[in-house]
Amino acid sequence: MAKIEIKGTPEKLERIAIFLKANNIQHAIIDDYGNHSQEDLAKYRELMTKHNA
């Protein structure tokens, strides 16, 4: 297994997740335990719920 780290906003991460799903590439969004604002934390959690199903 290999990992790719994507740095950016939740919006950029969602664009990448949509691309991967559209191209049948298995992926998972994981919590990086980074120093994010409360607003961004909520967005990241929403992405994990939406795209890790």
N, C-alpha and C positions, 0 to 999 in steps of 0.2 A: 504494500500500500504506500502511496505517496500523498503528500499534503501540499496544498497551495494556500498561501496566506494572502487574503485580499484586504487591503487597507483602504478605507474610505467611509463614506456615509452609508447609512442604512439603505438609501435610495440606490446607490451604486451596487451594493450587495444584492439587492433585489433584482436589478437588471441582469446581473451575472447568473443568479439562481434561475431566472426565467429562461435565459439562453441555454443553460445546462439542461434544464428539463425538456426544452423544445428539441434538443439534440440527443435525447435519451442517454445522458451522461449521469451516472449515479453520483449523488453528492449529499452532503449533510452540512447544515449550518450549525456551528457549535458556539457556545459561550466562551469568549476569550478572557473573561474576567478583567477586562480593561477598565480604564478610567474614562467612563462615558457620562454624559449628562443624563439626568433622569428621563428626559424626553427621548434621547437616543436609546437608552436601555429598553424603554417600552417598545420602541420600533424594532429593535433587534429581537426581543422576545416574540413579537408578533410575526416577524419573518421566520423564526425558528418553528413556530406553531404552524404557519401556513405552508412552508416548503419542506418540512421534515415529516410530513404525513405519509 
